[in-house]
Amino acid sequence: MHAVETTDEFYERTNAKRPVLACFQAPWCGDCHALRPAYPEIEQRFGPAVDFVQVDIDALPDVARAHEVSGIPSFILFSSGREVFRLVNPRRKTKEEVTDFLERGLALLPRSKEFS
């Protein structure tokens, strides 16, 4: 997962035609740390169809505000600069929830049927 470092980099990546999963998190977030070991497996499974970026809400608060991210970790799937699907809930997320979220989100895109 690539950590974006600037607002410009975030928008450059999410404006790409290839779908992008943005994971909004922070270094102090316990739920974020608990899910981190699942990222390599998720990326391996969906890597052919999705790019993955990590957004530190403390380093890029304007990006978090612009996308109305208030709880973390939050996941937003982007395609060509627009939000396609979002995973936000008050519970600790599991690998299965993130996988299901990606499957459902990619199914909304015409070229992503291999994951549905």
Biopython code that builds the backbone (N, CA, C, O; Angstrom):
import numpy as np
from Bio.PDB.StructureBuilder import StructureBuilder

atoms = [
    (1, "MET", "N", (0.860, -1.171, 0.000)),
    (1, "MET", "CA", (0.000, 0.000, 0.000)),
    (1, "MET", "C", (0.900, 1.225, 0.000)),
    (1, "MET", "O", (1.797, 1.370, 0.830)),
    (2, "HIS", "N", (0.632, 2.089, -0.948)),
    (2, "HIS", "CA", (1.448, 3.290, -1.103)),
    (2, "HIS", "C", (0.906, 4.411, -0.206)),
    (2, "HIS", "O", (-0.275, 4.751, -0.281)),
    (3, "ALA", "N", (1.751, 4.969, 0.623)),
    (3, "ALA", "CA", (1.360, 6.093, 1.475)),
    (3, "ALA", "C", (1.484, 7.386, 0.679)),
    (3, "ALA", "O", (2.581, 7.767, 0.272)),
    (4, "VAL", "N", (0.360, 8.058, 0.457)),
    (4, "VAL", "CA", (0.417, 9.345, -0.238)),
    (4, "VAL", "C", (0.899, 10.402, 0.746)),
    (4, "VAL", "O", (0.560, 10.378, 1.929)),
    (5, "GLU", "N", (1.695, 11.327, 0.231)),
    (5, "GLU", "CA", (2.329, 12.299, 1.119)),
    (5, "GLU", "C", (1.817, 13.713, 0.948)),
    (5, "GLU", "O", (2.030, 14.561, 1.814)),
    (6, "THR", "N", (1.135, 13.979, -0.174)),
    (6, "THR", "CA", (0.625, 15.328, -0.406)),
    (6, "THR", "C", (-0.803, 15.248, -0.943)),
    (6, "THR", "O", (-1.248, 14.216, -1.446)),
    (7, "THR", "N", (-1.493, 16.361, -0.819)),
    (7, "THR", "CA", (-2.843, 16.449, -1.363)),
    (7, "THR", "C", (-2.814, 16.262, -2.878)),
    (7, "THR", "O", (-3.659, 15.566, -3.441)),
    (8, "ASP", "N", (-1.840, 16.884, -3.530)),
    (8, "ASP", "CA", (-1.727, 16.739, -4.985)),
    (8, "ASP", "C", (-1.524, 15.284, -5.381)),
    (8, "ASP", "O", (-2.127, 14.812, -6.345)),
    (9, "GLU", "N", (-0.680, 14.571, -4.644)),
    (9, "GLU", "CA", (-0.439, 13.166, -4.957)),
    (9, "GLU", "C", (-1.718, 12.347, -4.780)),
    (9, "GLU", "O", (-2.009, 11.466, -5.589)),
    (10, "PHE", "N", (-2.479, 12.637, -3.723)),
    (10, "PHE", "CA", (-3.744, 11.923, -3.502)),
    (10, "PHE", "C", (-4.658, 12.082, -4.719)),
    (10, "PHE", "O", (-5.182, 11.099, -5.243)),
    (11, "TYR", "N", (-4.844, 13.323, -5.160)),
    (11, "TYR", "CA", (-5.766, 13.557, -6.274)),
    (11, "TYR", "C", (-5.202, 13.039, -7.591)),
    (11, "TYR", "O", (-5.964, 12.605, -8.456)),
    (12, "GLU", "N", (-3.907, 13.074, -7.757)),
    (12, "GLU", "CA", (-3.310, 12.497, -8.959)),
    (12, "GLU", "C", (-3.599, 10.999, -9.030)),
    (12, "GLU", "O", (-3.955, 10.479, -10.087)),
    (13, "ARG", "N", (-3.445, 10.316, -7.911)),
    (13, "ARG", "CA", (-3.677, 8.869, -7.881)),
    (13, "ARG", "C", (-5.149, 8.524, -8.028)),
    (13, "ARG", "O", (-5.497, 7.615, -8.782)),
    (14, "THR", "N", (-6.023, 9.235, -7.317)),
    (14, "THR", "CA", (-7.444, 8.878, -7.348)),
    (14, "THR", "C", (-8.132, 9.342, -8.628)),
    (14, "THR", "O", (-9.234, 8.881, -8.924)),
    (15, "ASN", "N", (-7.522, 10.230, -9.384)),
    (15, "ASN", "CA", (-8.098, 10.656, -10.662)),
    (15, "ASN", "C", (-7.734, 9.718, -11.802)),
    (15, "ASN", "O", (-8.192, 9.913, -12.928)),
    (16, "ALA", "N", (-6.928, 8.718, -11.536)),
    (16, "ALA", "CA", (-6.550, 7.752, -12.569)),
    (16, "ALA", "C", (-7.774, 6.936, -12.990)),
    (16, "ALA", "O", (-8.747, 6.825, -12.244)),
    (17, "LYS", "N", (-7.710, 6.373, -14.189)),
    (17, "LYS", "CA", (-8.818, 5.537, -14.670)),
    (17, "LYS", "C", (-8.895, 4.228, -13.898)),
    (17, "LYS", "O", (-9.984, 3.703, -13.670)),
    (18, "ARG", "N", (-7.743, 3.700, -13.496)),
    (18, "ARG", "CA", (-7.710, 2.451, -12.740)),
    (18, "ARG", "C", (-8.311, 2.710, -11.352)),
    (18, "ARG", "O", (-7.976, 3.715, -10.726)),
    (19, "PRO", "N", (-9.186, 1.833, -10.861)),
    (19, "PRO", "CA", (-9.763, 2.021, -9.525)),
    (19, "PRO", "C", (-8.682, 2.112, -8.448)),
    (19, "PRO", "O", (-7.634, 1.472, -8.537)),
    (20, "VAL", "N", (-8.962, 2.916, -7.439)),
    (20, "VAL", "CA", (-8.038, 3.134, -6.328)),
    (20, "VAL", "C", (-8.796, 2.971, -5.023)),
    (20, "VAL", "O", (-9.846, 3.581, -4.821)),
    (21, "LEU", "N", (-8.257, 2.142, -4.139)),
    (21, "LEU", "CA", (-8.805, 2.038, -2.793)),
    (21, "LEU", "C", (-7.978, 2.930, -1.887)),
    (21, "LEU", "O", (-6.778, 2.717, -1.718)),
    (22, "ALA", "N", (-8.623, 3.930, -1.308)),
    (22, "ALA", "CA", (-7.958, 4.819, -0.360)),
    (22, "ALA", "C", (-8.323, 4.370, 1.044)),
    (22, "ALA", "O", (-9.498, 4.308, 1.406)),
    (23, "CYS", "N", (-7.302, 4.060, 1.826)),
    (23, "CYS", "CA", (-7.486, 3.679, 3.224)),
    (23, "CYS", "C", (-7.093, 4.866, 4.082)),
    (23, "CYS", "O", (-5.923, 5.245, 4.136)),
    (24, "PHE", "N", (-8.066, 5.444, 4.747)),
    (24, "PHE", "CA", (-7.835, 6.584, 5.629)),
    (24, "PHE", "C", (-7.554, 6.041, 7.022)),
    (24, "PHE", "O", (-8.354, 5.285, 7.573)),
    (25, "GLN", "N", (-6.420, 6.424, 7.587)),
    (25, "GLN", "CA", (-6.014, 5.913, 8.900)),
    (25, "GLN", "C", (-5.100, 6.911, 9.583)),
    (25, "GLN", "O", (-4.839, 7.991, 9.053)),
    (26, "ALA", "N", (-4.609, 6.543, 10.773)),
    (26, "ALA", "CA", (-3.672, 7.379, 11.522)),
    (26, "ALA", "C", (-2.755, 6.477, 12.340)),
    (26, "ALA", "O", (-3.137, 5.363, 12.699)),
    (27, "PRO", "N", (-1.550, 6.954, 12.636)),
    (27, "PRO", "CA", (-0.595, 6.132, 13.375)),
    (27, "PRO", "C", (-1.074, 5.729, 14.779)),
    (27, "PRO", "O", (-0.657, 4.692, 15.295)),
    (28, "TRP", "N", (-1.920, 6.517, 15.383)),
    (28, "TRP", "CA", (-2.390, 6.261, 16.739)),
    (28, "TRP", "C", (-3.629, 5.361, 16.789)),
    (28, "TRP", "O", (-4.109, 5.037, 17.875)),
    (29, "CYS", "N", (-4.148, 4.957, 15.636)),
    (29, "CYS", "CA", (-5.413, 4.208, 15.555)),
    (29, "CYS", "C", (-5.190, 2.711, 15.793)),
    (29, "CYS", "O", (-4.561, 2.037, 14.977)),
    (30, "GLY", "N", (-5.694, 2.210, 16.881)),
    (30, "GLY", "CA", (-5.566, 0.789, 17.212)),
    (30, "GLY", "C", (-6.261, -0.115, 16.213)),
    (30, "GLY", "O", (-5.724, -1.161, 15.850)),
    (31, "ASP", "N", (-7.456, 0.273, 15.760)),
    (31, "ASP", "CA", (-8.175, -0.538, 14.771)),
    (31, "ASP", "C", (-7.416, -0.586, 13.440)),
    (31, "ASP", "O", (-7.444, -1.599, 12.741)),
    (32, "CYS", "N", (-6.746, 0.507, 13.098)),
    (32, "CYS", "CA", (-5.937, 0.543, 11.871)),
    (32, "CYS", "C", (-4.776, -0.447, 11.979)),
    (32, "CYS", "O", (-4.495, -1.191, 11.040)),
    (33, "HIS", "N", (-4.113, -0.447, 13.125)),
    (33, "HIS", "CA", (-2.992, -1.369, 13.342)),
    (33, "HIS", "C", (-3.464, -2.827, 13.333)),
    (33, "HIS", "O", (-2.757, -3.705, 12.839)),
    (34, "ALA", "N", (-4.637, -3.080, 13.867)),
    (34, "ALA", "CA", (-5.158, -4.452, 13.924)),
    (34, "ALA", "C", (-5.426, -5.000, 12.523)),
    (34, "ALA", "O", (-5.270, -6.201, 12.298)),
    (35, "LEU", "N", (-5.818, -4.162, 11.591)),
    (35, "LEU", "CA", (-6.145, -4.606, 10.237)),
    (35, "LEU", "C", (-4.920, -4.663, 9.324)),
    (35, "LEU", "O", (-4.933, -5.365, 8.313)),
    (36, "ARG", "N", (-3.879, -3.939, 9.671)),
    (36, "ARG", "CA", (-2.693, -3.828, 8.808)),
    (36, "ARG", "C", (-2.118, -5.169, 8.350)),
    (36, "ARG", "O", (-1.717, -5.262, 7.190)),
    (37, "PRO", "N", (-2.049, -6.222, 9.186)),
    (37, "PRO", "CA", (-1.504, -7.498, 8.711)),
    (37, "PRO", "C", (-2.307, -8.133, 7.568)),
    (37, "PRO", "O", (-1.779, -8.986, 6.855)),
    (38, "ALA", "N", (-3.547, -7.741, 7.384)),
    (38, "ALA", "CA", (-4.372, -8.308, 6.305)),
    (38, "ALA", "C", (-4.131, -7.628, 4.960)),
    (38, "ALA", "O", (-4.504, -8.177, 3.923)),
    (39, "TYR", "N", (-3.524, -6.462, 4.954)),
    (39, "TYR", "CA", (-3.354, -5.715, 3.708)),
    (39, "TYR", "C", (-2.590, -6.470, 2.627)),
    (39, "TYR", "O", (-3.029, -6.457, 1.478)),
    (40, "PRO", "N", (-1.469, -7.129, 2.930)),
    (40, "PRO", "CA", (-0.757, -7.825, 1.850)),
    (40, "PRO", "C", (-1.623, -8.863, 1.128)),
    (40, "PRO", "O", (-1.564, -8.968, -0.097)),
    (41, "GLU", "N", (-2.408, -9.616, 1.860)),
    (41, "GLU", "CA", (-3.274, -10.616, 1.238)),
    (41, "GLU", "C", (-4.371, -9.964, 0.403)),
    (41, "GLU", "O", (-4.688, -10.432, -0.691)),
    (42, "ILE", "N", (-4.945, -8.892, 0.918)),
    (42, "ILE", "CA", (-5.981, -8.167, 0.177)),
    (42, "ILE", "C", (-5.390, -7.571, -1.101)),
    (42, "ILE", "O", (-5.989, -7.658, -2.173)),
    (43, "GLU", "N", (-4.220, -6.972, -0.974)),
    (43, "GLU", "CA", (-3.568, -6.381, -2.146)),
    (43, "GLU", "C", (-3.198, -7.441, -3.174)),
    (43, "GLU", "O", (-3.318, -7.207, -4.377)),
    (44, "GLN", "N", (-2.759, -8.581, -2.720)),
    (44, "GLN", "CA", (-2.405, -9.649, -3.654)),
    (44, "GLN", "C", (-3.637, -10.107, -4.430)),
    (44, "GLN", "O", (-3.572, -10.331, -5.639)),
    (45, "ARG", "N", (-4.740, -10.240, -3.734)),
    (45, "ARG", "CA", (-5.963, -10.711, -4.389)),
    (45, "ARG", "C", (-6.527, -9.694, -5.381)),
    (45, "ARG", "O", (-6.936, -10.053, -6.485)),
    (46, "PHE", "N", (-6.545, -8.433, -4.982)),
    (46, "PHE", "CA", (-7.194, -7.412, -5.803)),
    (46, "PHE", "C", (-6.221, -6.549, -6.596)),
    (46, "PHE", "O", (-6.649, -5.708, -7.387)),
    (47, "GLY", "N", (-4.922, -6.741, -6.400)),
    (47, "GLY", "CA", (-3.911, -5.931, -7.065)),
    (47, "GLY", "C", (-4.032, -5.844, -8.574)),
    (47, "GLY", "O", (-3.742, -4.792, -9.143)),
    (48, "PRO", "N", (-4.453, -6.917, -9.251)),
    (48, "PRO", "CA", (-4.615, -6.799, -10.703)),
    (48, "PRO", "C", (-5.690, -5.789, -11.115)),
    (48, "PRO", "O", (-5.670, -5.299, -12.244)),
    (49, "ALA", "N", (-6.622, -5.474, -10.218)),
    (49, "ALA", "CA", (-7.739, -4.602, -10.582)),
    (49, "ALA", "C", (-7.730, -3.249, -9.873)),
    (49, "ALA", "O", (-8.426, -2.330, -10.303)),
    (50, "VAL", "N", (-6.957, -3.112, -8.798)),
    (50, "VAL", "CA", (-7.051, -1.935, -7.935)),
    (50, "VAL", "C", (-5.662, -1.484, -7.494)),
    (50, "VAL", "O", (-4.786, -2.307, -7.228)),
    (51, "ASP", "N", (-5.472, -0.165, -7.418)),
    (51, "ASP", "CA", (-4.297, 0.392, -6.749)),
    (51, "ASP", "C", (-4.701, 0.724, -5.318)),
    (51, "ASP", "O", (-5.861, 1.044, -5.057)),
    (52, "PHE", "N", (-3.765, 0.650, -4.407)),
    (52, "PHE", "CA", (-4.030, 0.876, -2.986)),
    (52, "PHE", "C", (-3.210, 2.056, -2.490)),
    (52, "PHE", "O", (-2.001, 2.120, -2.710)),
    (53, "VAL", "N", (-3.880, 2.998, -1.814)),
    (53, "VAL", "CA", (-3.178, 4.121, -1.210)),
    (53, "VAL", "C", (-3.608, 4.271, 0.243)),
    (53, "VAL", "O", (-4.748, 3.990, 0.614)),
    (54, "GLN", "N", (-2.675, 4.714, 1.031)),
    (54, "GLN", "CA", (-2.907, 4.953, 2.456)),
    (54, "GLN", "C", (-2.865, 6.460, 2.683)),
    (54, "GLN", "O", (-1.957, 7.146, 2.213)),
    (55, "VAL", "N", (-3.864, 6.963, 3.411)),
    (55, "VAL", "CA", (-3.948, 8.387, 3.692)),
    (55, "VAL", "C", (-3.919, 8.576, 5.209)),
    (55, "VAL", "O", (-4.828, 8.135, 5.913)),
    (56, "ASP", "N", (-2.881, 9.226, 5.700)),
    (56, "ASP", "CA", (-2.770, 9.555, 7.115)),
    (56, "ASP", "C", (-3.598, 10.816, 7.344)),
    (56, "ASP", "O", (-3.255, 11.885, 6.838)),
    (57, "ILE", "N", (-4.682, 10.694, 8.101)),
    (57, "ILE", "CA", (-5.586, 11.829, 8.280)),
    (57, "ILE", "C", (-4.954, 12.966, 9.078)),
    (57, "ILE", "O", (-5.401, 14.109, 8.981)),
    (58, "ASP", "N", (-3.927, 12.669, 9.861)),
    (58, "ASP", "CA", (-3.223, 13.730, 10.583)),
    (58, "ASP", "C", (-2.302, 14.512, 9.648)),
    (58, "ASP", "O", (-2.143, 15.723, 9.802)),
    (59, "ALA", "N", (-1.698, 13.826, 8.687)),
    (59, "ALA", "CA", (-0.795, 14.479, 7.736)),
    (59, "ALA", "C", (-1.558, 15.194, 6.625)),
    (59, "ALA", "O", (-1.090, 16.199, 6.090)),
    (60, "LEU", "N", (-2.734, 14.672, 6.280)),
    (60, "LEU", "CA", (-3.538, 15.243, 5.190)),
    (60, "LEU", "C", (-4.973, 15.503, 5.653)),
    (60, "LEU", "O", (-5.913, 14.926, 5.107)),
    (61, "PRO", "N", (-5.145, 16.367, 6.652)),
    (61, "PRO", "CA", (-6.503, 16.600, 7.175)),
    (61, "PRO", "C", (-7.451, 17.204, 6.155)),
    (61, "PRO", "O", (-8.656, 16.961, 6.220)),
    (62, "ASP", "N", (-6.934, 17.988, 5.211)),
    (62, "ASP", "CA", (-7.807, 18.587, 4.194)),
    (62, "ASP", "C", (-8.424, 17.519, 3.298)),
    (62, "ASP", "O", (-9.580, 17.636, 2.891)),
    (63, "VAL", "N", (-7.654, 16.483, 2.994)),
    (63, "VAL", "CA", (-8.174, 15.379, 2.166)),
    (63, "VAL", "C", (-9.261, 14.638, 2.939)),
    (63, "VAL", "O", (-10.316, 14.321, 2.389)),
    (64, "ALA", "N", (-8.997, 14.366, 4.214)),
    (64, "ALA", "CA", (-9.993, 13.670, 5.040)),
    (64, "ALA", "C", (-11.276, 14.494, 5.148)),
    (64, "ALA", "O", (-12.374, 13.952, 5.026)),
    (65, "ARG", "N", (-11.139, 15.794, 5.374)),
    (65, "ARG", "CA", (-12.319, 16.661, 5.465)),
    (65, "ARG", "C", (-13.077, 16.717, 4.146)),
    (65, "ARG", "O", (-14.306, 16.658, 4.130)),
    (66, "ALA", "N", (-12.343, 16.832, 3.040)),
    (66, "ALA", "CA", (-12.983, 16.934, 1.725)),
    (66, "ALA", "C", (-13.817, 15.697, 1.411)),
    (66, "ALA", "O", (-14.801, 15.768, 0.675)),
    (67, "HIS", "N", (-13.412, 14.563, 1.978)),
    (67, "HIS", "CA", (-14.135, 13.313, 1.719)),
    (67, "HIS", "C", (-14.978, 12.875, 2.913)),
    (67, "HIS", "O", (-15.437, 11.735, 2.991)),
    (68, "GLU", "N", (-15.166, 13.805, 3.833)),
    (68, "GLU", "CA", (-16.034, 13.603, 4.997)),
    (68, "GLU", "C", (-15.691, 12.334, 5.773)),
    (68, "GLU", "O", (-16.570, 11.568, 6.169)),
    (69, "VAL", "N", (-14.389, 12.134, 5.980)),
    (69, "VAL", "CA", (-13.914, 10.995, 6.757)),
    (69, "VAL", "C", (-13.844, 11.437, 8.217)),
    (69, "VAL", "O", (-13.085, 12.338, 8.574)),
    (70, "SER", "N", (-14.650, 10.785, 9.048)),
    (70, "SER", "CA", (-14.656, 11.145, 10.465)),
    (70, "SER", "C", (-14.231, 9.977, 11.351)),
    (70, "SER", "O", (-13.766, 10.196, 12.470)),
    (71, "GLY", "N", (-14.378, 8.770, 10.885)),
    (71, "GLY", "CA", (-13.955, 7.596, 11.642)),
    (71, "GLY", "C", (-12.916, 6.827, 10.853)),
    (71, "GLY", "O", (-12.933, 6.816, 9.622)),
    (72, "ILE", "N", (-12.017, 6.190, 11.569)),
    (72, "ILE", "CA", (-10.968, 5.429, 10.887)),
    (72, "ILE", "C", (-10.828, 4.053, 11.509)),
    (72, "ILE", "O", (-11.136, 3.869, 12.686)),
    (73, "PRO", "N", (-10.365, 3.082, 10.730)),
    (73, "PRO", "CA", (-10.068, 3.217, 9.314)),
    (73, "PRO", "C", (-11.339, 3.334, 8.488)),
    (73, "PRO", "O", (-12.361, 2.715, 8.786)),
    (74, "SER", "N", (-11.246, 4.132, 7.460)),
    (74, "SER", "CA", (-12.323, 4.264, 6.471)),
    (74, "SER", "C", (-11.741, 3.930, 5.114)),
    (74, "SER", "O", (-10.583, 4.238, 4.831)),
    (75, "PHE", "N", (-12.537, 3.306, 4.287)),
    (75, "PHE", "CA", (-12.105, 2.891, 2.961)),
    (75, "PHE", "C", (-13.036, 3.501, 1.921)),
    (75, "PHE", "O", (-14.258, 3.399, 2.024)),
    (76, "ILE", "N", (-12.430, 4.140, 0.912)),
    (76, "ILE", "CA", (-13.210, 4.702, -0.186)),
    (76, "ILE", "C", (-12.615, 4.191, -1.488)),
    (76, "ILE", "O", (-11.411, 4.300, -1.721)),
    (77, "LEU", "N", (-13.469, 3.637, -2.327)),
    (77, "LEU", "CA", (-13.062, 3.171, -3.642)),
    (77, "LEU", "C", (-13.351, 4.284, -4.644)),
    (77, "LEU", "O", (-14.483, 4.754, -4.759)),
    (78, "PHE", "N", (-12.310, 4.698, -5.368)),
    (78, "PHE", "CA", (-12.422, 5.746, -6.374)),
    (78, "PHE", "C", (-12.205, 5.163, -7.759)),
    (78, "PHE", "O", (-11.475, 4.186, -7.930)),
    (79, "SER", "N", (-12.846, 5.774, -8.742)),
    (79, "SER", "CA", (-12.598, 5.454, -10.147)),
    (79, "SER", "C", (-12.704, 6.760, -10.925)),
    (79, "SER", "O", (-13.726, 7.443, -10.867)),
    (80, "SER", "N", (-11.653, 7.100, -11.644)),
    (80, "SER", "CA", (-11.616, 8.337, -12.443)),
    (80, "SER", "C", (-12.000, 9.559, -11.613)),
    (80, "SER", "O", (-12.725, 10.437, -12.081)),
    (81, "GLY", "N", (-11.508, 9.605, -10.377)),
    (81, "GLY", "CA", (-11.709, 10.768, -9.528)),
    (81, "GLY", "C", (-13.020, 10.835, -8.782)),
    (81, "GLY", "O", (-13.247, 11.770, -8.014)),
    (82, "ARG", "N", (-13.878, 9.875, -8.989)),
    (82, "ARG", "CA", (-15.158, 9.924, -8.270)),
    (82, "ARG", "C", (-15.265, 8.756, -7.292)),
    (82, "ARG", "O", (-14.737, 7.668, -7.522)),
    (83, "GLU", "N", (-15.957, 9.022, -6.209)),
    (83, "GLU", "CA", (-16.193, 7.974, -5.217)),
    (83, "GLU", "C", (-17.198, 6.981, -5.776)),
    (83, "GLU", "O", (-18.255, 7.360, -6.279)),
    (84, "VAL", "N", (-16.849, 5.696, -5.680)),
    (84, "VAL", "CA", (-17.722, 4.630, -6.159)),
    (84, "VAL", "C", (-18.427, 3.955, -4.994)),
    (84, "VAL", "O", (-19.616, 3.644, -5.068)),
    (85, "PHE", "N", (-17.682, 3.731, -3.916)),
    (85, "PHE", "CA", (-18.209, 2.944, -2.799)),
    (85, "PHE", "C", (-17.404, 3.288, -1.560)),
    (85, "PHE", "O", (-16.239, 3.674, -1.655)),
    (86, "ARG", "N", (-18.032, 3.146, -0.390)),
    (86, "ARG", "CA", (-17.390, 3.535, 0.867)),
    (86, "ARG", "C", (-17.683, 2.497, 1.942)),
    (86, "ARG", "O", (-18.790, 1.967, 2.030)),
    (87, "LEU", "N", (-16.667, 2.216, 2.761)),
    (87, "LEU", "CA", (-16.829, 1.343, 3.927)),
    (87, "LEU", "C", (-16.478, 2.140, 5.173)),
    (87, "LEU", "O", (-15.315, 2.447, 5.437)),
    (88, "VAL", "N", (-17.512, 2.461, 5.926)),
    (88, "VAL", "CA", (-17.352, 3.177, 7.184)),
    (88, "VAL", "C", (-18.352, 2.588, 8.156)),
    (88, "VAL", "O", (-19.539, 2.483, 7.849)),
    (89, "ASN", "N", (-17.887, 2.212, 9.301)),
    (89, "ASN", "CA", (-18.781, 1.774, 10.365)),
    (89, "ASN", "C", (-18.043, 1.934, 11.687)),
    (89, "ASN", "O", (-16.823, 2.097, 11.688)),
    (90, "PRO", "N", (-18.748, 1.891, 12.807)),
    (90, "PRO", "CA", (-18.096, 2.133, 14.088)),
    (90, "PRO", "C", (-17.338, 0.927, 14.649)),
    (90, "PRO", "O", (-16.633, 1.047, 15.652)),
    (91, "ARG", "N", (-17.482, -0.234, 14.000)),
    (91, "ARG", "CA", (-16.837, -1.446, 14.510)),
    (91, "ARG", "C", (-15.431, -1.602, 13.937)),
    (91, "ARG", "O", (-15.076, -0.981, 12.935)),
    (92, "ARG", "N", (-14.648, -2.440, 14.593)),
    (92, "ARG", "CA", (-13.340, -2.815, 14.047)),
    (92, "ARG", "C", (-13.583, -3.631, 12.782)),
    (92, "ARG", "O", (-14.315, -4.620, 12.802)),
    (93, "LYS", "N", (-12.963, -3.208, 11.685)),
    (93, "LYS", "CA", (-13.155, -3.909, 10.423)),
    (93, "LYS", "C", (-12.304, -5.172, 10.366)),
    (93, "LYS", "O", (-11.236, -5.252, 10.973)),
    (94, "THR", "N", (-12.798, -6.148, 9.628)),
    (94, "THR", "CA", (-12.071, -7.400, 9.468)),
    (94, "THR", "C", (-11.600, -7.519, 8.015)),
    (94, "THR", "O", (-12.065, -6.795, 7.135)),
    (95, "LYS", "N", (-10.678, -8.436, 7.788)),
    (95, "LYS", "CA", (-10.213, -8.714, 6.429)),
    (95, "LYS", "C", (-11.396, -9.100, 5.554)),
    (95, "LYS", "O", (-11.475, -8.688, 4.397)),
    (96, "GLU", "N", (-12.311, -9.886, 6.097)),
    (96, "GLU", "CA", (-13.475, -10.334, 5.339)),
    (96, "GLU", "C", (-14.373, -9.159, 4.949)),
    (96, "GLU", "O", (-14.897, -9.126, 3.836)),
    (97, "GLU", "N", (-14.552, -8.212, 5.841)),
    (97, "GLU", "CA", (-15.371, -7.042, 5.520)),
    (97, "GLU", "C", (-14.742, -6.212, 4.401)),
    (97, "GLU", "O", (-15.438, -5.750, 3.497)),
    (98, "VAL", "N", (-13.432, -6.027, 4.465)),
    (98, "VAL", "CA", (-12.749, -5.244, 3.439)),
    (98, "VAL", "C", (-12.808, -5.981, 2.103)),
    (98, "VAL", "O", (-13.027, -5.365, 1.060)),
    (99, "THR", "N", (-12.613, -7.292, 2.136)),
    (99, "THR", "CA", (-12.694, -8.100, 0.915)),
    (99, "THR", "C", (-14.091, -8.016, 0.311)),
    (99, "THR", "O", (-14.231, -7.806, -0.894)),
    (100, "ASP", "N", (-15.112, -8.175, 1.123)),
    (100, "ASP", "CA", (-16.494, -8.081, 0.650)),
    (100, "ASP", "C", (-16.778, -6.691, 0.086)),
    (100, "ASP", "O", (-17.412, -6.554, -0.960)),
    (101, "PHE", "N", (-16.305, -5.666, 0.784)),
    (101, "PHE", "CA", (-16.463, -4.285, 0.325)),
    (101, "PHE", "C", (-15.856, -4.109, -1.070)),
    (101, "PHE", "O", (-16.483, -3.528, -1.956)),
    (102, "LEU", "N", (-14.639, -4.610, -1.259)),
    (102, "LEU", "CA", (-13.989, -4.479, -2.562)),
    (102, "LEU", "C", (-14.730, -5.260, -3.647)),
    (102, "LEU", "O", (-14.893, -4.765, -4.762)),
    (103, "GLU", "N", (-15.173, -6.457, -3.334)),
    (103, "GLU", "CA", (-15.927, -7.243, -4.312)),
    (103, "GLU", "C", (-17.187, -6.499, -4.749)),
    (103, "GLU", "O", (-17.487, -6.413, -5.940)),
    (104, "ARG", "N", (-17.916, -5.965, -3.776)),
    (104, "ARG", "CA", (-19.153, -5.251, -4.096)),
    (104, "ARG", "C", (-18.871, -3.949, -4.849)),
    (104, "ARG", "O", (-19.577, -3.605, -5.797)),
    (105, "GLY", "N", (-17.841, -3.239, -4.420)),
    (105, "GLY", "CA", (-17.486, -1.992, -5.094)),
    (105, "GLY", "C", (-17.020, -2.205, -6.516)),
    (105, "GLY", "O", (-17.423, -1.477, -7.423)),
    (106, "LEU", "N", (-16.172, -3.201, -6.718)),
    (106, "LEU", "CA", (-15.680, -3.482, -8.068)),
    (106, "LEU", "C", (-16.790, -3.984, -8.981)),
    (106, "LEU", "O", (-16.743, -3.767, -10.192)),
    (107, "ALA", "N", (-17.775, -4.646, -8.417)),
    (107, "ALA", "CA", (-18.914, -5.118, -9.215)),
    (107, "ALA", "C", (-19.717, -3.947, -9.793)),
    (107, "ALA", "O", (-20.447, -4.116, -10.770)),
    (108, "LEU", "N", (-19.582, -2.776, -9.197)),
    (108, "LEU", "CA", (-20.267, -1.586, -9.707)),
    (108, "LEU", "C", (-19.588, -1.019, -10.943)),
    (108, "LEU", "O", (-20.171, -0.218, -11.673)),
    (109, "LEU", "N", (-18.345, -1.444, -11.171)),
    (109, "LEU", "CA", (-17.581, -0.960, -12.330)),
    (109, "LEU", "C", (-17.683, -1.973, -13.454)),
    (109, "LEU", "O", (-17.581, -3.172, -13.195)),
    (110, "PRO", "N", (-17.878, -1.547, -14.676)),
    (110, "PRO", "CA", (-18.105, -2.471, -15.780)),
    (110, "PRO", "C", (-16.992, -3.478, -16.025)),
    (110, "PRO", "O", (-17.279, -4.597, -16.449)),
    (111, "ARG", "N", (-15.741, -3.130, -15.778)),
    (111, "ARG", "CA", (-14.643, -4.046, -16.114)),
    (111, "ARG", "C", (-14.167, -4.886, -14.952)),
    (111, "ARG", "O", (-13.076, -5.452, -15.020)),
    (112, "SER", "N", (-14.929, -4.989, -13.903)),
    (112, "SER", "CA", (-14.464, -5.654, -12.686)),
    (112, "SER", "C", (-15.244, -6.901, -12.334)),
    (112, "SER", "O", (-15.244, -7.299, -11.169)),
    (113, "LYS", "N", (-15.890, -7.520, -13.257)),
    (113, "LYS", "CA", (-16.759, -8.652, -12.955)),
    (113, "LYS", "C", (-16.008, -9.875, -12.430)),
    (113, "LYS", "O", (-16.626, -10.742, -11.812)),
    (114, "GLU", "N", (-14.681, -9.974, -12.658)),
    (114, "GLU", "CA", (-13.954, -11.161, -12.206)),
    (114, "GLU", "C", (-13.909, -11.306, -10.695)),
    (114, "GLU", "O", (-13.562, -12.377, -10.197)),
    (115, "PHE", "N", (-14.248, -10.260, -9.951)),
    (115, "PHE", "CA", (-14.223, -10.338, -8.493)),
    (115, "PHE", "C", (-15.622, -10.477, -7.887)),
    (115, "PHE", "O", (-15.758, -10.536, -6.665)),
    (116, "SER", "N", (-16.650, -10.530, -8.714)),
    (116, "SER", "CA", (-17.998, -10.638, -8.141)),
    (116, "SER", "C", (-18.422, -12.071, -7.987)),
    (116, "SER", "O", (-19.529, -12.341, -7.520)),
]
sb = StructureBuilder()
sb.init_structure("model")
sb.init_model(0)
sb.init_chain("A")
sb.init_seg("    ")
for serial, (resi, resn, name, xyz) in enumerate(atoms, 1):
    if name == "N":
        sb.init_residue(resn, " ", resi, " ")
    sb.init_atom(name, np.array(xyz, "f"), 0.0, 1.0, " ", f" {name:<3s}", serial, name[0])
structure = sb.get_structure()
